[in-house]
Each structure stands twice: as C-alpha cells, then as structure tokens.
C-alpha cells in the first residue's frame, strides 16, 4: 500500500470505544496512530465524531449484543448529525467480534461502513480512505501471511493515543509482545479470532519499550493471549523465554515495573519463576487463569493442566517471591459441572487465597467444541453458583486488602487526585492509593515512593508518605 499523505485539511474527529481485554486497548491506540495521516484526531464526544470506531470482544454472548445496541445508538447519532448539516459520520467495527461475526454485523447493521478484524488493522487507513470516497460495507477479516506487527508503523515517540485531552502523562502502558493462541480450550474463540500464536522478536519489543519509557511510562504490562508462551527471536535466530525477556527489559533505565498478562498455567516455567525472585521490577501480582478447580472439568475444557499442576506453580512462585499474590478467571456452570466439581472450585479458591478474581457463567460461543457438549447446567444453578463463588472471592479480596492496612509499600504515582492537593498511585498489587501532598501534585507523577497505608476505602487506600521527601527531578518526565 502506498504511503498515505498527511491531510492538509482541518483535523477530522475520531471517537473510539473499546470493550474487552487489554490487547484491545493496545490495538485501539495503534489504530488511532494509523488514522492520523488521514487527519483524524481523537475526540471524547461521539456526537462530534467524523468516524466512530467500536473495538469489541467476542468472548461472551453479552459482548455481541452490547455491540449491536451501541451501533443502534451510533446510527441515531449519525442521523442527528446529518440533520444538523454536519455531514455523514463513518461507523467502523473492529476487534474479535468483527473477525467472528463480520458478515452478521453487516446483515444486522447494514449502516456500518467498515468491519475489520484484528489481523487486518494495518489496512484500516486504506479502508477508511475508500469509505470517505463513498464505498460502503467494507469487510476485511483475512489472516495475512505477514504478521500484523511487521506491517504496523513504528510507535510514535509520544504515544498519548486514547488520551484526547493530552493532559495526563502515561505512567502505565501496554506493550503487545505476543498474539494468538494454539491451546484451543473448548470454550474459547481466541484461536479463531486472533489466529495462531505469534511472538514478536526481542529487538522490536525492546525498541518499543524504550519509546514508551522515553514518553513517560514507568509501569509496562506485556500483553498476549498466551503471554508466558512467548518465544520471540533473541537476535541469534533462537527462541527466547519470557523470563529472559523480563531480564532484558529490567535493564532499561527508568522502567520501574514490569507486568504481563494473560498467562496459561501450562507455560509457567522455572526460568520465569526464578525471574520473579530475582527481578525487583517484575511485579508480585500475577493473573493466572485456572477456570475451574475440578480436574474433570479442566479436561473437558481442554486446559492441558490439572489442579495439582496449577498449585505447584503457585507454591513455587511464592517460594521464590513470598509477597506474590494472584488473580484468576473462573467459569461456573460449564457443561457437565456437578455440585462436587463446583465444590472443588471453591476449595481451590480458598487454598490459593486469590487477591482478586473474575468469574462468569458459561455461555456457549458458536464454533467452539464446548458449544456441542451435553449436560448443560440449568440457568438458575449457574446463577446460584456464581453468587456463591463471587461472595467467596469478595471475602478473600477484602481480607487481602484489610491485611495491608498499616503496611508501608512502594507506590508509583500516576495522576492527580480529585482534590488539588492529592496524588494517586498504585501499589505493586495494582491497588489505588490516594496521598495528600504539600506541593504541586503534578511534580510527583512518575515517581515511586514508600507510602504507609493508613486506611482502606471501598476501592482504594488512603496513605501517607513514609517519611518526608522532596520530589526528585525526573528528566524523562520533563516536557520539552
């Protein structure tokens, strides 16, 4: 595709709505960059947009229905815009839902102009240019031979995408290092919507990480559908490992925190476990989805690990990093799940004492093996089990947070608080902390300080600096 010439016309306005995983957030930011040469700048008002872009997921049935509901509202916005004489806004749908239901989207919402799958983002600007010229119902859900990342432009030096106002420094950032999945869990659509596993080379990841740090990032989350299965080329035509990559990234000056998600229990290896014990930058909070505490259900899910395998990894990680805490994902009411199977899940939750967890009722996704499994669990049983599981998860989460009141922990400050003298940051376990400061809160952004957690609010802590400190000048955060 020929290079796109930057627009000489006044900026066009782009509204982006992102649903689903962190990879979708990353993808949305890259799509914003791809559309800049066409003159598009972000707006926070959908009613003012020349292009409305909805990037959504396909993991659960409700996500698809929310998509069509939102598209209906956008259709009405466009009618109002036309009636007011502002011209016709384009509507585009992206993400896994576009990949899985592209034709269905155009059938149910024929007013949509563009449908583009995750692997086709590099061609989005060309599709938008065609739509601007009058073409409609443009669909691209192909899996190109060339990896998506090889076709994307280099990350810009100041990546403030998805931040239309431009007045918040991006202390935390996402960096996609892997995409796709070869696991084929029986309930999951990811292998069909994101494709086969692909791992980006070490050099590309390091280059992007350095750009993010230069722009102000201090906490980088490495993303992938199976992120700890990453095995990118190390520059010597040899596959590397996530533990090795973490060691390389930890050498980048001013990169204070490294995280990664989402992991598969079967790909937790000793190199990664040891890295957690050796690298202070590698955070002691790991999202490790287990889905069920029953071996028979795990087998039906094709998870390729047992409960014992999962517990072995948890125990080893805590041996090497005693302050390690875990979050997880659970599916209740999977076909064939008995009362005993569900009880086993509750027992696993108590044994690990998760600091956080996400739980959902099973919903069949078209094209997956689980959609044809016998013995569905009745809806009211699913509801009862979900409520019981979520009550236990909340109890453990409250206990984890209550147990930290009075502790002094490092907090990385990210933004100003609601009041003029407040600064907000996060602990290594992603808990928000509000601290009052005597000077300009903005001068603290990007700095990490020890904070005593004095009290717990509903979703955050109130803290106080552990000792009197003066904000240090962080040259990487000084705006030119």
N, C-alpha and C positions, 0 to 999 in steps of 0.2 A: 504494500500500500504506500503511495507517495506521501511525503511529509505534508502535514497539514499546516497551512499558513495561518499564523495568529490573526484573529479577526481585527479589522480596523474600525469596526462599528462599535457603538456603545455596548457595554457588557450586557449579556443576556443572563437571566437569573435561573439558577438551578436549585431545586428543592429535593433533598434526599431523605428518605425514610428507610431505616434499616431495622430489620427484625432478625432474631436468631442469634447465632454464635458469634464469637469474636472474629472468626475468619470473615464473616460477612461485614463486620465493621472495617476490617482491613481492606477488603475488596472495595467497599464503598469509597474509602479515601483514595484508592488508586484510580477508581473510575472518575472521581472529581478531577484528578490530575489529567486524565486522558481527555477530558472535555474542555479544559482550559484553552487549548489552542483554537477552539471554535468560539471563544469569547464568553464562556459560561463562568459565572461567579456565584458562589453559594448565597442563598437567602434562607432566613428562618421562617418565612411566611409562604405557605403553599399557595395561597391565593395570588401571590405576586410573581409566581414562577412561570418562566417560558418553557421549562422542561421539568416534569415531575418524575422522579426515579424512585421506584419501590424495590428494594433489595430484600428478599424474604427467604425463609427456610421452608423445608418440606418434611421436617422430622415428625411432626404430629398433625393430625387431621385438622385441628382447630386453626393451625397456621394458614392452611389453604383457604379456609372460609374467611378468616380475617383479611386475607389478601383481597378477595372479591368484594368484601364490604368496604374496604378502603378505596378500591378502584371506583366503586359507585359514588363515593363522596368526591373523588377527584373529577369524575365525569361532570358532576354538578358544578364544581368549581370552574371547570373549563367553560361550561355554558354561561355562567355568570361573567366570566372574563370576556367572552365573545360579545355578550350583550352590552358590556361596558365599553366596547370598542378597543380592547387591548390586544386583539389577535388570538389565534388559536394556540394553546399550550400543547406541547407534546407530552405523551404519557408513555413511560417505559417500565418494564418489569424485568428484574434481574434476580439472580440467585438460584438456589437449588430448586425452588418451586417453578422457576422458569424452565429449568432443564427438564424437570419431570412432567410438567403439565403445559408445555408451550402451546400446543395445538388447542388444548382445552381452554386456556386463557383467552386465545383469540376467538374461540367459539362463544364463550360465555360473556366476554367483554370485547366485542368487535371494535370498540372505540380506542383500544390500546394500539399505539403506533409501533412499539418496539418490544420484542421479547428476546432476551439474551441470556444464555447460560454462563456459568462460572468460567468455563474454559474459553469463552468467546469474547471476554472483555477487551482484549487488545483491538478488536474490530468495532467496538462500540462507537467511537468517534465517527467512523465512516458510515455506520448505520444512522447516527443522528443527522449527519450531513444529508443523507438520502431522504430522511423523513422531513427535514427542513425544505427539501426541494419538492416535496409533495407525495413521496412514496409512503404507503401505509402497510400495516400488518407485516412489518419486517421481523423475521424469525431466524435466529442463529443459535442452535443448540448442538453444534458439532463438537466432536473431540478432535482437535487438530493434532497432527503428528508432532509439531513443535510444542514444547512445554509452554504454558501460559507465561511464566515468569521470564522466559527468554524473549518474549515479544513486548513486554511492558517497558516503557521508558524508565530511565534511571530516576530514582526517588529524588525529588527536588530538595534543595538544601534547607528549606524551611517548611517542613511538612505540617501545615496547620489545617489540612483538609478536615472537613466536618466541623470546623470551628469558624462559622461565618463572620463573627464579630472580630476575630483575630486578637482578642484581648486576654486570652488565657494561655499561659505557657504550657506546652505539652510535656509535663514531667513524666507521665506514664505513656507508653507507646506499645503498639502491637507490631510484630515482625513475623510474617509468614515464612516458615522455613520448609514446610512440607505440605503436600496436598494429596487428597485421595486416600483410599483405603482398600487393602486386599483381604481384609478379615472376613467380610460377608457375614456379619452377625445376622441372624434370621429375621430380625425385626427392623433392620436398618436400610435406608435408601442411599446412604452416602456413596457406596461403590458405584451406584448407577447415576448419581447426580454430579459427583466430583471426579469419578474415574479412578484409574489405577494409581497406586502410590507413586509419588514423585518427590525426590529430595533435592533441594537446591544445593549448589556447591558451597563449600566453606567460604571461598573468596567473595561470592555475591552477598552472603549473609553478613560477613564482617564489614563489607563496604556499606551496606545499608544501615547496620547498627551504628557505625561511626557517624553517618549522616544524621541519624536520629539523635545521637548524643550531642553532636555539634549544634543541633536545633533546640536542645534543652532537655531531652529525655534523660532520665536518671533511673527509671524502672522500665525494663523492656520485657514483655511477655512474648515468648516464642510460640508461634501458632502452627497447628497442623491437625488434620483429622485423626492422625495417629502419630503424634509428635515425637514420642520417645522411640518410635520405629525409624526415625530419621537416620539416613546413612549416606549423606552427601559426600561428593568427591572432595578429598582433602588437598587437591592440587597436585598429587602424585599418582593420579588415576587409581586411588584406593578409597574404598568407602570408610567413612569415619563413624563416630558414635555421638550420641547426644551428650554424654559425659565429657568427651573430648572437646566438643564444640563449646560447652559451658566454660571449660578451662581457657579456651582461646578468647572468648568474649569477655571473661573476667579480667583480662589484661588491658581492656580499653579504659583509658583514664576517664574518670567521672561517671562511669557506669556503675551505679551503686547496688542495683538489684536486678536479678535475672529470675524469670519465672517461665513456665512452659505449660501448655495445655492444647489439646486434650490427650491424655495418655491411655495406653492399653496395658492392663496388668501383665500380660504375657511378654511385654517388651521392656519391663523393668529389669535391667541387668546390673551386675556388680560394679561395673565401671561408673554407671550413673549413681548408684547408691553411695559409693566411695566419694564421688564428686560432691555429694550433698554434705558429707562430713568434712571435706577439705576446703570448700569454697564459701567464704562468708557472703559472697554476692548471690549465691544460689539460695533462694528463699526457702524457709522451713514450712512451707504450706503447699501441699500437693493435691491437685484434683485428680483422683484416680477412680474412674467409674467402675463399679463392680456389678451393678444392675440387679443382683439377687444374692441371697445367702444360701440358696439351695443348689446343690450340685446337679440335681436332675433338671432344674430349670436352666441353669447355666449351660448344660449340654444341649437342651432344646433351643437355646438362644445361639448356639454355636460360638460360645465365647472363648473357647480354647484354653480356659483356665478353670481351676477348681477353687473352692473356698480356702482350702489349705494353701494353695499357691498364692492367693491374694494375701492371706495372713502372714505368710513367710516374707513377702516383700514389705509389708507394713512393719513387721518386727525388725527386719534388717535395717530399714530406713531409720527407725527410732533408735536402734543401737548406734548407728553412725551419726545421727543428729537427734539428740534426746528431746529437743523442743519441736520436733516435727509434728505438724497437725495435718489432718486430711479432710478433704471434702469428697463427695461422690455423687453418682447418679443411681437412681433406683426406678425400676419399672414394676408396678404391682398389677396383679391380675393378668399375668401372661397366660396364654392358653395352657391349660393343664395344671396351673398352680393350685396346690391343695392348701388346706389350713396348716399342715405340717411344713410345707415349703415356705409359707409366709412367716410362720413362727421362726424358722431358721434365719430368715432375713432380719427379723427383729433381734435375734441373738447375735448376729454378726454386727449390727449397728451398735449394740451395747458393748461388744468386745473391742471394737476399734475406737469407740467414743468419738465419732466424727464431730469436728468443729462446725461443719456445715454440710448440707446435702440437698440435692434436688430430687424430687420424687414425682412420678407421673403415673397415671393409669395407662395401661397398654391400649394403644389404638392401632389397628392394622393399617399398613401402608401398602397400596397396590404394587404388585410386582415383587414383594418380599416373600420369602418362604413361610414366615410365621403367619401370613395372611390366610394360608390354607390349612393351618394346623387345627386339629379337632379339639373338643373340650374347652370352648370359650368360657371364661369366668363371667358370671352374671354381673350386670352393671351395679346393682346395689351392693354386692360383695366387694367389687372393686372400690366403690366409694368408702365402705367401712374400713377396708384395709388401708387405703390411702390416708384416711383421717388418723388411724392409729399410728401409722408409720410417721406421719408428719408431726404428730404430737410428741413422739419419742425424739425425733430429730431436733425439734424446738427445745425440748428439755435439755438435751445434751449441748446444744449450741448456747443456751443461756448459762449452763454450768461452766462451759469453757470460758465465756466472756466474764462471768461473775468472778471466776477464779483468778482473773488477771487484774482486778481492781487492787491498787496498791503497788503493782509491779512497775518497774522502770524499764522501758523498752525503747528501741530506736524508732523514730517516726520521720518519714520523708514527707516534707511539706509540699503540697501540690497547688493550693489555691487559697484565696481569701475566703473568710467566713461570711456569715450573714451580717455580722456587725463589723464596724470599721476597725476594731482592734483585735479581730480574730483571724487566725490562720488555721487551715485544715490540712491534715496529712493522714498517712496510713501507716499502720504497723506492718511488720513482715507478714502478718497473717491477714492482711487486707482489711483490718478494722479501722474505720474512720476515727480520727481523734481531733477534737477542737481545742485549741490553745489560745489564750489571750496573750498579746504581746504589747510592749510599751511603744515600739516604734512602728514604722511602715510595714504592714504585713507582707507587701509585695517583695520586700527585701529578703524574706525568708523562703520564698518559693524555690524549690530545687535543692534546699539544704536538708540534711539529716541530723537530727538531734535526739538525745536521750530525753524522754518525757515520762514523768510519773503519772500513771492513770489513776486519777483521783476518784472518779465516779463513772457509772455507766448509765447512759441514756438508752432509749429504745434501740436505736440503730448505730450508736456511736459512743465514744468515751469523751469525757471532759478531762483534760490533762494539764499539767503544769511542767514547765521546763525543769529538768532535774537539778540544774544549777544555773546561775546567772551566766549567760553567754551573749556575745556580740555577734551579729550576723557576719559571716565571712563573705568577702567578695568572690563570687564565682564567675570568673571571666567568661565561661561558656554560656552564662545566662544573661550577660550584659548585651542589651540590644544595640546594634550599630546605628 
